[in-house]
Amino acid sequence: MKAKYNLDARKRPVNLTLNEDLVVQARGLTNNLSGVVESLLAGYVEHERQQRIAKAKTIEVTMATWNDFNAKHGSFADEYSPL
């Protein structure tokens, strides 16, 4: 899978507040904790991006369906509008 972020972008230190015991356990499992966190963060960002795209598509389909219904049957408000 191709990364959707610039792999050549410079790296910089950031401050995170993490559970100390969890960090100790993770360091026991990998020599590159930063790489693991970066990989997990990339997965999270891609998942959230896909979720937002899916939500936007759902909204577009819902709006189109409602507009089609409105064009065929008119607005529910028309029955009650005094105008």
Secondary structure, DSSP 8 states (H G I E B T S, - for coil): ---SS-TTS----------HHHHHHHHHH-S-HHHHHHHHHHHHHHHHHHHHHHHHHHHHHHHHHHHHHHHHH--GGGGT---
